[in-house]
Amino acid sequence: MQNYKFTKKRNMYIMTMRLLMWASAAVTCSLVIFMIIYVFIKGMPNISWELLSGEPSYLEEKTGILPDILNTVYIVFFTLLAVLPLGVGAAVYLTEYAKNKKVVGVIEYAAETLSGIPSIIYGLVGMLFFCQFLNMKTSLLAGAFTLVIMNLPTILRTTQESLKTVPQSYREGAFGLGAGKWRVIRTVVLPGCVDGVITGCILSVGRILGESAALLFTAGFAHALNGIFEGMWSSGCTLTVALYVYAKEQGEFGVAFAIAAILMVLTLLINLSAALAEKYFKRRRTV
């Protein structure tokens, strides 16, 4: 009788936990679906070719986000150009070369701490160091360097965890064939962890696209149409900053929702690309 009561209570507990789990999942999915549908309904009718290919003109009362799109592309390109060698190189050193485990632990702890710092603090530090101390002024280049510091922990940790998944027997087999340390890393280890590098790169692109607070302090919010080299030394507005400017400063919520819809599509594509890339390289590695 006592075992029966215990079993009944246990089954009730399991059923309750299962219902709570499904309810939590349903609420989360509902919120995500509601947000996507709401942004698309508000933003899609305002997207036009004139908006995407035009340049804003206050005299003609014309709105366009082409400079913002180009500035976003510029800052993503230069950020990845700087953060990928730094992050991958640091991960390779910490995993393959570093002997002092205490130093490695301190660096890993520092990287995890950096990833948890609010972005507005990065913006303040970037403004004081890059814009004022290094005299870069408010420019896309200063914003790109600030984003490099923000995304370095992501590249570092994803690459490091991916390096650890490469079996030690691969390294020992390459050493047994007479290969040197760097040759083993270049021809055996790095090809085996390329999925982690690509995943970290895609996640970093998503964070760059969604960043606004740090760029407000470092990159500015000018809607100027410039070439890539001239634009990097000039103040520029990315899509997320443009969304803030149009919604908060100018009150043009139609354009703001159009930019939000574009960013939502880009975010969905980036997350899908990360999942597909991870599956592809895992399948390729097991074949």
N, C-alpha and C positions, 0 to 999 in steps of 0.2 A: 504493500500500500504506500509505503514511504517512497519507494523507488518510482511508483506511478506518479505521485505528486511532484517529485523532482523532475521527472521526464516531461510532465505537462508544463511546469514552469519554464523549463529549458526551451521547449518548443514555442511557448508564448514569447519568450525573450528573443529567440531567433526570428520569429515572424515580425515582431515589433521593429527590430533592427533592420530587417529587410525592407519593411515598409518605409522606414525613415530614410534608408539609403535611396530607394526609388523616388521618394518625394523630393529629396535634395537634388538628385540628378534631373528630375523633371523641372524643378524651379530654375536650376542653372541653365538648362537647355532653353527653357521658355524665355528667360531674360536675354540670352544671346540672340535667339531668333527674333524676338521683339525689337531689339536694338538694330539688327541688320535690316529688317523690313522697314522700320520707321525711318532710318537714314536713307534707304533707297527710295522710299516713297517721297520723302521731302527733297532729295537731292537729284534724282535722275531727271525729272522734268526740266531742271535748270541747266543741265549739261548740253552744250551745243558746240559746234565747230568754232564759232566765233569766240566762245569762252576759252576753248582749249588752245587756239592758235593766235589769239589776240594779245595785245599789250595794253595795260590800263592807261587811260587818258582822262584826266579830270576835266580838261577843257571840252572834250567831246562827250563827256559822261559815258565813257566806254570802259567796260570791264573785261579783263583778260588775264589768264593765269599762266601764259606761256613762260614769262620770266621765272615764275615760281617753280614750274616744272623743271626748267633747265637748271636753276639753282639747286634743286633737290638732287638732280643727276650729278652735278658737279661735286657736291659735298659728299654724296655716297661714294663716288669714284675715288676721291682723294682720301677719304677716311679709310676705305678698304686698302688702298695702296700703301698706307702707312701702318695700319694695325695688323694686317696679315703677316708680314715678315716679323714684326715684333712679337706677336702672340705665338705664332708657330715656333719661332726660334727659341723663345723663352720656355715653351712647353717641352721642346726637344732637349734643351739643356737640363731642365729640372728632372726629366724622366730618364734620360740616357747618360748624362755626364756627371751631374751633381752627386757628390759622395756624402756630404754632410746632411743627414736627414733632418737635423734640427733647423738648419737654414732653409731647407726645402719646405718644412712645415710652416716656418714664419712667412715665407713668400706666399704660400698657398692661403694662409690665414689673411694676409694683407690683400690678396686678390679677391677673396670672398667678402672682405670688408668693403673694398672699393665697389663691388657690384651692388651693395646695399645702401650706398650713400644716395640721398635724394639728388635728382638731376639739377635742381636749382643751385645747389652748392657747387657742383661742377661749373655751372655758368658763372658764378661769382669768382671762383678761382681762375677760370679761363679769362674772364674780363680783366682781372688784376694782373695776371701773368702774361698772357699772350697779347692782349690788346694794349695794355699800358706799359708793362715792364719791357716786353720785346718790341713795342711800338708797331704792332701789326694793325692797330686801330680796330674799328668794328668791321670785320671782313669775313667772308666765307672761309678763308684759310684759318683764321683764329677759331671759328666754329668747328672746322674739320679736326683741328688738333685737340680741341676739347672733347669731341666725340671719340677720338682715338683713345684718350684716357678712359672714357666711359665704357668703351667696348672691348678694351684690352682684357679684362677678366673673363669675358664671355669666350673669346677666342682661345685664351690660355687654358681655361678649365675644360672646355669641350675637346680641344686637341690633346690635352694631357690625359683625360679619361680614355680617349680613343687610342692613344699610344699604349696605355696599359692593357688594352684588350688584345694586342698583338702577342701571340704565344711566344714564350721565351725560347722554345725549341727552334723557331725560325732564326732567331739571332744566333743561337749556338751552331745551327747547321751552316749558316753563312760564315761564321768565324772558323768553323772546321774546314771550310774550303779555302781558307787563306785570305778572306776579305778583311779589310781594315774597318775600324770603328765607323768612320764617316760613310764608307761605301755600304756598309750594312744598313745604316740609317737611311741612306738615300735610295737604295735599291730594294730593301726588304721592309723596313719599318714604316717609312712614310707612305709607300703605296698601300700598305695594309690598314692605314688609319685615315685615308683620304676622305672617308665618309664623315668622320668627326670634324675635319677641317671645313668641309663644304657645309655641313650642318651649322657649325658656328658662324660661318660667313653669312649664311642666309638669315640666321637669327639676328646677327648684327645689323644687316640691312633693314630688317623689320624694326629694330630699335632706333636706327637712324631716321627712318621715315616717320616714326611716331614721336620724335623728340621735338620739343618746342621751348621749354623753360631755359635750357642751357643756351640755345641759339638766340633767344631774345637778348641775352646779355653780350654775346660774342659776335654773332653774324649780322644782327640788325634786322630790319624789315623793309628794305628798299625794294620796290617793284621794277628794278632796272634790268633791261635786256642787254647782256654783255656776252662777249666771247669767254671761252673757258679760262684763259690765263688772266685776262683783264677782270673777269668776274670774281676769281678767287681772291683778288686783292681789293675788292670792292664790297660794300655792304649789300647783302642779298637776303631775300625772303624765301624760305622753303614752303612747301605746301602746308605743313602743320602751323607754321608761324602765320602764313597767309590766312588760314582758317580763323586763327585768333584775331587777326587784325580786322578782317571783314566782319566778324561777328561782334567783337567787343568795341572796336574803335569806330567803325563805319556803319554798323547796324544793317549790313547787307546779308541777311540770313539765307537768302536764296543761294548766293554764291558760296557762302560758308557750308551749307548742306551739300552743294555740288562737290566741293573739295572733300568733304567728309565721305561722300559716296565713293569718290575716286580712291581715297586712302583706304576705305574699307575693302574695296576690290583688290588693291595692292596687298593689303595685309592677308587676305584670304589666299591669294596666289602665292605669297611668300611661305605661309604655313603649309600649303599643299606641296610646294616645291621642296620644302625641308623634309616632309614625310616621304615623298617619292624618292628623293635623293638618298635618304637613309636606307630605304628598302632596296633600292637598286644596288648600292655598293655592298650591302650585307649579302644580297643574293650573289653578287659577283665574287665576293670573297669566299663564299662557301662552295662555289662551283670548282 
